[in-house]
């Protein structure tokens, strides 16, 4: 059997794998990228882009509902055309995927194999057809997939994951969503606003990535005004019936209720795609979940003996910060370092940044309050807050729901983190993330210009709230 020898082999052609390939190819031509699944990246095919297209349609419908509050009467009402909604979602999604495929097609044929590969040993991969590849360095960028608990299998053919939503030709009448994380929350609100009868089930009081108890409670209350969220309610039975999926659960007042839905959508997290690559043969130090341990500043895995490995890992499979921009960064770091191995320097990671495209939006940047308190102590941090219900621009837009908090070092005044639940948070959090990255103080930030009336004035209010608690 033919053995191909290369400097670098990359397993996976998603966002991280392509970023790694682009970075490594600037240093060496001796590389190969292997992909056993569909090209196009998770983001473009079933993640970031199609979900935002669905949300955009939902926001349009929601604005129609809000119109009378502005004195605009919709005498003839409005209608959601599910087929037209899904046609636009899929056609625009395919356009984004097309751009990715164009990039793939530019890769020379000899540097690409459309096959899945697994480890034979720390330097050797074998493809599904039996080809063997020996590589000086290997980059694992196999991504992740939805994790579906066994209990949901009772839903039979009505069990779906978020990938399936973007294959619909029309909107269903009803969906039960399990998992109030980022995916579950975004899809639940979007479908609800498009007229789908929906209930969101969760274990505990989790709402997206929110950690602050006060903000979390407000978010739960706010979203419950649009669609019911069963936070921690016991689900006693899931059953496939002639009418769909029957779900029996305990209501908030202790009553047992059975409701039937067209589909059960499992949005209960994701699992790293490591089970098919024989990771045990790579000689790496693995966690109890068989996850390779690695250095986030180099993307370099750790050998079983504790030494740095020649194997790198990047993207969702690393399970460090499973977000597209982080996958892109990790791919670049892995590709650059593998190409220059063993002579490379660690790369400081960017300030953590996350956004949930619900409404109100959820956004976080920097360290959480708990992380800061662990590092500086409870007395070492000041917390500034701003209530969107009283924010001028938010009231003008009738989007005055939410709460913002900022966290700063009490001794130095340096901004360290923020958590936002409010309108247009995707923009506000970027300002704060950039400020955290530049290690700016509250004083320096409050010296910057703020226009009137804008939502950014609310940022200033939160900063002032925190600054008033600093040591004189």
C-alpha positions as CSV (number, residue, x, y, z in Angstrom):
1,X,0.0,0.0,0.0
2,X,1.2,3.5,-0.9
3,X,2.8,5.5,1.9
4,X,2.7,9.3,1.5
5,X,5.3,11.3,3.5
6,X,4.6,14.9,4.3
7,X,5.7,17.5,6.8
8,X,2.2,18.2,8.0
9,X,-1.1,16.2,7.9
10,X,-4.3,18.0,8.9
11,X,-7.3,15.9,9.9
12,X,-10.4,17.9,9.1
13,X,-11.3,20.7,6.7
14,X,-13.6,22.9,8.8
15,X,-12.9,26.4,9.9
16,X,-9.9,25.3,12.1
17,X,-8.5,22.9,9.5
18,X,-8.6,25.4,6.7
19,X,-7.1,28.1,8.9
20,X,-4.3,25.7,9.8
21,X,-3.8,24.7,6.1
22,X,-3.5,28.4,5.0
23,X,-1.1,29.2,7.8
24,X,1.1,26.2,7.2
25,X,1.1,26.5,3.4
26,X,2.9,29.8,3.8
27,X,5.9,27.9,5.2
28,X,5.8,24.5,3.4
29,X,4.2,22.8,0.4
30,X,4.7,19.4,2.0
31,X,1.2,19.0,3.6
32,X,-2.0,17.2,3.1
33,X,-5.6,17.9,4.5
34,X,-7.9,15.0,5.0
35,X,-11.7,15.3,5.2
36,X,-14.1,12.3,5.4
37,X,-17.3,14.3,5.6
38,X,-19.0,17.2,3.8
39,X,-17.0,20.3,3.0
40,X,-18.4,23.8,3.8
41,X,-17.7,24.2,7.6
42,X,-20.2,23.7,10.4
43,X,-20.7,27.5,10.6
44,X,-21.8,27.9,7.0
45,X,-23.8,24.7,6.7
46,X,-25.7,24.2,9.9
47,X,-24.4,26.8,12.4
48,X,-23.7,30.5,12.5
49,X,-25.1,31.6,9.2
50,X,-28.3,29.6,8.7
51,X,-29.3,30.2,12.3
52,X,-28.9,34.0,11.8
53,X,-30.9,33.8,8.6
54,X,-33.8,32.2,10.6
55,X,-33.4,34.7,13.4
56,X,-33.5,37.6,10.8
57,X,-36.9,36.3,9.6
58,X,-38.1,36.0,13.1
59,X,-37.0,39.6,14.0
60,X,-39.0,40.9,11.0
61,X,-42.1,39.1,12.2
62,X,-41.6,40.4,15.7
63,X,-41.3,44.0,14.4
64,X,-44.7,43.5,12.9
65,X,-46.1,42.6,16.3
66,X,-44.5,45.7,17.9
67,X,-45.8,48.1,15.2
68,X,-49.0,49.1,17.0
69,X,-47.0,50.3,20.0
70,X,-45.5,52.9,17.7
71,X,-48.9,54.0,16.4
72,X,-48.6,51.9,13.2
73,X,-51.8,49.8,12.6
74,X,-51.6,46.6,10.6
75,X,-55.3,46.4,9.7
76,X,-54.8,43.5,7.4
77,X,-52.4,41.8,9.7
78,X,-49.4,39.8,8.5
79,X,-48.7,36.2,7.6
80,X,-45.6,34.1,8.0
81,X,-45.0,32.0,4.9
82,X,-43.0,29.1,6.3
83,X,-42.0,27.8,2.8
84,X,-40.7,31.2,1.8
85,X,-38.8,31.6,5.1
86,X,-37.0,28.3,4.7
87,X,-36.4,28.9,1.0
88,X,-34.5,32.1,1.8
89,X,-32.7,30.4,4.7
90,X,-31.5,27.5,2.5
91,X,-30.7,29.5,-0.6
92,X,-28.6,32.1,1.4
93,X,-27.0,29.3,3.4
94,X,-26.0,27.6,0.2
95,X,-24.4,30.8,-1.0
96,X,-22.2,31.0,2.1
97,X,-21.3,27.3,1.7
98,X,-20.4,28.0,-1.9
99,X,-17.8,30.5,-0.9
100,X,-16.2,27.9,1.4
101,X,-16.2,25.3,-1.4
102,X,-14.5,27.7,-3.7
103,X,-11.7,28.0,-1.2
104,X,-11.4,24.2,-1.0
105,X,-11.3,23.8,-4.8
106,X,-8.2,26.1,-4.9
107,X,-6.3,23.6,-2.8
108,X,-4.1,21.4,-5.2
109,X,-5.4,17.9,-5.6
110,X,-2.2,16.3,-4.2
111,X,-2.7,18.3,-1.0
112,X,-6.2,17.1,-0.3
113,X,-7.7,13.7,0.4
114,X,-11.5,13.2,0.6
115,X,-11.2,10.4,3.2
116,X,-11.4,10.0,7.0
117,X,-8.1,9.2,8.7
118,X,-7.2,7.6,12.0
119,X,-3.9,7.2,13.9
120,X,-1.8,4.1,13.5
121,X,0.9,5.6,15.7
122,X,2.1,9.1,16.7
123,X,3.4,9.9,13.2
124,X,1.2,7.7,11.0
125,X,-2.3,8.0,9.7
126,X,-4.4,5.5,7.8
127,X,-7.4,6.5,5.6
128,X,-10.6,4.6,5.1
129,X,-9.3,3.2,1.8
130,X,-6.1,2.0,3.4
131,X,-3.7,4.7,2.3
132,X,-1.0,5.5,4.9
133,X,0.4,8.9,5.6
134,X,3.5,9.5,7.6
135,X,3.8,13.1,8.9
136,X,6.4,15.0,10.9
137,X,3.5,16.9,12.5
138,X,-0.2,16.2,12.7
139,X,-3.0,18.7,13.4
140,X,-6.3,17.4,14.7
141,X,-9.2,19.6,13.5
142,X,-12.1,17.2,13.3
143,X,-14.7,19.5,14.9
144,X,-17.7,18.4,16.9
145,X,-21.2,17.1,16.5
146,X,-24.5,17.4,18.5
147,X,-24.6,15.2,21.6
148,X,-28.0,13.4,21.9
149,X,-28.9,11.8,25.2
150,X,-30.2,8.2,25.0
151,X,-33.5,9.2,26.5
152,X,-34.4,11.2,23.4
153,X,-34.3,8.1,21.2
154,X,-37.9,7.4,22.4
155,X,-39.0,10.1,20.0
156,X,-38.0,7.9,17.1
157,X,-38.1,9.5,13.7
158,X,-39.3,12.8,15.2
159,X,-36.0,13.3,17.0
160,X,-34.0,16.1,15.3
161,X,-30.8,18.1,15.9
162,X,-30.2,21.7,14.9
163,X,-28.7,20.5,11.6
164,X,-32.1,19.1,10.6
165,X,-33.8,22.4,11.1
166,X,-32.0,23.9,8.2
167,X,-33.1,21.1,5.9
168,X,-36.8,21.9,6.4
169,X,-38.9,23.0,3.4
170,X,-41.5,24.5,5.6
171,X,-42.0,25.4,9.3
172,X,-43.7,22.8,11.5
173,X,-46.6,23.6,13.8
174,X,-44.8,22.7,17.0
175,X,-41.4,21.8,18.4
176,X,-40.2,20.8,21.9
177,X,-36.6,22.0,22.4
178,X,-34.4,20.4,25.0
179,X,-31.3,22.5,26.0
180,X,-31.4,26.2,26.9
181,X,-27.8,26.8,25.7
182,X,-26.9,29.1,22.9
183,X,-28.3,26.9,20.1
184,X,-31.4,26.0,21.9
185,X,-32.2,29.5,23.0
186,X,-31.6,31.1,19.6
187,X,-33.7,28.5,17.7
188,X,-36.5,28.5,20.3
189,X,-37.1,32.2,20.1
190,X,-36.8,32.3,16.3
191,X,-39.3,29.5,15.8
192,X,-41.7,30.9,18.4
193,X,-41.6,34.4,16.7
194,X,-42.4,32.7,13.4
195,X,-45.5,31.2,14.9
196,X,-44.3,27.7,15.9
197,X,-45.8,26.4,19.1
198,X,-42.8,25.8,21.3
199,X,-41.6,24.8,24.7
200,X,-38.0,24.9,25.9
201,X,-36.9,22.3,28.5
202,X,-33.7,22.8,30.6
203,X,-31.9,21.1,33.5
204,X,-31.4,23.7,36.2
205,X,-31.7,27.4,35.7
206,X,-29.2,27.8,32.8
207,X,-29.9,30.5,30.2
208,X,-27.4,30.5,27.4
209,X,-23.9,31.3,28.7
210,X,-25.1,33.7,31.5
211,X,-23.4,33.3,34.8
212,X,-24.5,36.3,36.9
213,X,-27.5,35.2,39.0
214,X,-29.3,38.5,38.7
215,X,-28.9,38.7,35.0
216,X,-29.8,35.1,34.6
217,X,-33.0,35.5,36.5
218,X,-34.0,38.5,34.5
219,X,-33.3,36.7,31.2
220,X,-35.4,33.7,32.3
221,X,-38.3,36.0,33.2
222,X,-38.0,37.9,29.9
223,X,-37.9,34.9,27.6
224,X,-40.8,33.3,29.5
225,X,-42.9,36.2,28.3
226,X,-42.5,34.9,24.7
227,X,-42.3,31.1,25.1
228,X,-42.4,28.8,28.1
229,X,-39.0,27.7,29.5
230,X,-39.2,24.7,31.9
231,X,-36.1,25.3,34.0
232,X,-35.3,22.1,35.9
233,X,-38.8,20.6,35.5
234,X,-38.9,16.8,35.6
235,X,-39.6,15.1,32.3
236,X,-41.2,11.7,33.1
237,X,-41.9,10.3,29.7
238,X,-41.1,10.8,26.0
239,X,-43.1,8.7,23.6
240,X,-43.5,8.5,19.8
241,X,-47.3,8.5,19.0
242,X,-49.3,8.7,15.8
243,X,-49.6,12.5,16.4
244,X,-45.9,13.1,17.0
245,X,-43.9,13.1,20.2
246,X,-45.8,13.1,23.5
247,X,-43.8,14.6,26.4
248,X,-45.0,14.1,30.0
249,X,-43.5,16.6,32.5
250,X,-44.2,18.2,35.8
251,X,-45.4,21.8,35.5
252,X,-44.3,24.7,37.7
253,X,-47.2,24.1,40.0
254,X,-46.5,20.4,40.4
255,X,-49.1,19.2,38.0
256,X,-48.3,16.4,35.6
257,X,-48.9,17.5,32.0
258,X,-48.6,15.7,28.7
259,X,-48.2,17.7,25.5
260,X,-47.6,16.5,21.9
261,X,-45.2,18.1,19.4
262,X,-44.3,17.5,15.8
263,X,-40.6,17.3,16.7
264,X,-38.3,16.9,19.7
265,X,-35.2,19.1,19.0
266,X,-32.1,18.0,21.0
267,X,-29.9,21.0,21.6
268,X,-28.1,19.5,24.5
269,X,-24.5,20.4,23.7
270,X,-21.8,19.0,21.4
271,X,-19.2,16.2,21.6
272,X,-15.8,16.3,20.1
273,X,-15.2,14.1,17.0
274,X,-12.5,12.0,18.5
275,X,-14.1,8.6,18.5
276,X,-13.2,7.6,14.9
277,X,-9.6,8.7,14.8
278,X,-8.1,6.1,17.3
279,X,-6.7,8.9,19.4
280,X,-5.3,6.4,21.9
281,X,-2.7,5.4,19.3
282,X,-1.3,9.0,19.2
283,X,0.6,8.6,22.5
284,X,-1.0,11.7,24.0
285,X,-2.0,12.6,27.5
286,X,-5.8,12.2,27.6
287,X,-8.5,13.2,30.0
288,X,-11.1,10.8,31.4
289,X,-13.2,11.7,28.3
290,X,-10.3,10.8,26.0
291,X,-9.8,14.5,25.3
292,X,-6.2,15.4,24.5
293,X,-4.6,17.9,26.9
294,X,-3.0,20.8,25.1
295,X,-1.5,24.3,25.5
296,X,-4.0,26.9,24.3
297,X,-1.1,29.4,23.5
298,X,0.6,26.9,21.2
299,X,-2.3,24.5,20.3
300,X,0.4,21.8,21.1
301,X,-0.8,18.6,22.6
302,X,0.9,17.0,25.6
303,X,2.5,13.6,25.3
304,X,1.6,10.8,27.8
305,X,4.9,11.4,29.6
306,X,4.1,15.1,30.0
307,X,6.4,16.4,27.3
308,X,5.2,18.7,24.4
309,X,4.0,16.7,21.4
310,X,4.6,17.2,17.7
311,X,0.7,16.8,17.4
312,X,-1.5,19.9,17.5
313,X,-5.2,20.3,18.0
314,X,-7.5,23.2,17.0
315,X,-11.2,24.1,16.8
316,X,-14.3,22.6,18.4
317,X,-12.5,19.3,18.9
318,X,-10.2,21.0,21.3
319,X,-13.2,22.0,23.4
320,X,-11.5,25.1,24.7
321,X,-13.6,28.0,23.4
322,X,-15.9,26.3,20.8
323,X,-16.6,29.5,18.7
324,X,-15.8,30.2,15.1
325,X,-13.4,33.1,15.7
326,X,-11.6,31.0,18.3
327,X,-11.4,28.0,15.9
328,X,-9.9,30.3,13.3
329,X,-7.3,31.6,15.8
330,X,-6.5,28.1,17.0
331,X,-6.1,26.8,13.4
332,X,-3.7,29.7,12.6
333,X,-1.7,29.0,15.7
334,X,-1.6,25.2,15.1
335,X,-0.7,25.6,11.4
336,X,2.0,28.2,12.0
337,X,3.6,26.3,14.8
338,X,3.5,22.9,13.2
339,X,5.2,24.4,10.1
340,X,7.9,25.9,12.3
341,X,8.2,23.1,14.8
342,X,10.0,22.9,17.0
343,X,11.1,26.5,16.8
344,X,8.1,28.7,17.6
345,X,6.8,31.0,20.4
346,X,3.6,30.9,22.3
347,X,0.8,33.2,21.1
348,X,-1.3,35.1,23.7
349,X,-4.9,34.3,23.1
350,X,-7.4,37.1,22.5
351,X,-9.9,38.3,25.1
352,X,-12.7,35.8,25.4
353,X,-15.8,37.1,23.6
354,X,-19.2,35.4,23.1
355,X,-22.6,36.6,21.7
356,X,-26.0,35.0,21.7
357,X,-28.3,36.4,19.0
358,X,-31.5,36.2,21.0
359,X,-33.5,39.3,21.8
360,X,-32.5,40.8,24.1
361,X,-29.1,39.6,23.1
362,X,-26.6,38.0,25.5
363,X,-22.9,38.9,25.4
364,X,-19.9,38.3,27.5
365,X,-16.3,39.4,27.3
366,X,-13.2,39.0,29.5
367,X,-13.3,37.2,32.8
368,X,-16.4,36.2,34.7
369,X,-17.1,37.7,38.1
370,X,-16.4,34.3,39.7
371,X,-13.0,34.0,37.9
372,X,-12.0,37.5,39.0
373,X,-13.0,36.9,42.6
374,X,-11.0,33.7,42.6
375,X,-8.0,35.5,41.4
376,X,-8.3,38.8,43.3
377,X,-10.7,37.9,46.2
378,X,-14.3,39.2,46.6
379,X,-12.9,42.5,48.0
380,X,-10.6,43.0,45.0
381,X,-13.3,43.6,42.4
382,X,-15.9,46.3,41.8
383,X,-19.1,45.7,39.9
384,X,-20.8,48.4,37.9
385,X,-24.4,47.9,36.5
386,X,-26.8,49.6,34.2
387,X,-30.6,48.8,33.8
388,X,-31.7,49.0,30.2
389,X,-35.3,49.7,31.3
390,X,-34.2,53.3,32.1
391,X,-31.8,53.8,29.2
392,X,-32.9,56.5,26.9
393,X,-32.1,55.1,23.5
394,X,-33.4,51.7,24.5
395,X,-36.8,53.2,25.5
396,X,-37.0,55.1,22.2
397,X,-36.6,51.8,20.3
398,X,-39.0,50.0,22.8
399,X,-36.2,47.6,23.4
400,X,-35.7,48.6,27.1
401,X,-35.3,45.2,28.7
402,X,-32.1,43.9,30.2
403,X,-29.2,44.5,32.5
404,X,-25.4,45.2,32.0
405,X,-22.6,44.6,34.4
406,X,-19.0,45.4,34.2
407,X,-16.2,44.1,36.4
408,X,-13.0,45.9,37.3
409,X,-10.0,45.6,39.6
410,X,-10.6,47.7,42.7
411,X,-6.9,48.5,43.1
412,X,-6.0,49.6,39.6
413,X,-9.4,50.3,38.0
414,X,-8.6,48.1,35.0
415,X,-11.6,46.7,33.2
416,X,-11.6,42.9,33.4
417,X,-14.9,41.6,32.2
418,X,-18.6,42.2,31.3
419,X,-21.9,40.4,31.1
420,X,-24.7,41.9,29.1
421,X,-28.4,41.1,28.6
422,X,-29.8,43.8,26.4
423,X,-30.5,45.3,23.0
424,X,-27.7,45.4,20.4
425,X,-25.4,43.7,22.9
426,X,-23.3,42.3,20.0
427,X,-22.0,45.9,19.4
428,X,-21.6,47.0,23.0
429,X,-19.6,43.9,23.9
430,X,-17.1,44.6,21.2
431,X,-16.3,48.0,22.6
432,X,-15.7,46.4,26.0
433,X,-13.8,43.4,24.7
434,X,-11.4,45.7,22.8
435,X,-11.0,47.8,26.0
436,X,-10.2,44.7,28.0
437,X,-7.7,43.5,25.4
438,X,-5.9,46.8,25.7
439,X,-6.0,46.7,29.5
440,X,-7.8,50.0,29.7
441,X,-8.9,51.5,33.1
442,X,-12.3,52.8,33.9
443,X,-10.8,56.3,34.0
444,X,-9.4,56.0,30.5
445,X,-12.7,54.7,29.2
446,X,-14.7,57.5,30.8
447,X,-12.5,60.0,29.1
448,X,-13.7,58.8,25.7
449,X,-16.5,60.6,23.7
450,X,-20.1,59.4,24.0
451,X,-22.7,60.6,21.6
452,X,-26.4,61.3,22.6
453,X,-28.7,59.5,22.4
454,X,-27.1,56.1,21.9
455,X,-27.0,52.8,23.7
456,X,-23.3,53.4,24.4
457,X,-24.4,55.9,27.0
458,X,-25.5,52.9,28.9
459,X,-22.0,51.6,28.8
460,X,-20.8,54.9,30.3
461,X,-23.4,54.5,33.1
462,X,-22.1,51.0,34.0
463,X,-18.5,52.3,33.9
464,X,-19.4,55.2,36.2
465,X,-21.2,52.8,38.5
466,X,-18.0,50.8,38.8
467,X,-15.7,53.8,39.0
468,X,-17.6,55.2,42.0
469,X,-16.5,52.2,44.0
470,X,-12.8,52.5,43.3
471,X,-10.3,53.3,46.0
472,X,-9.6,57.0,46.1
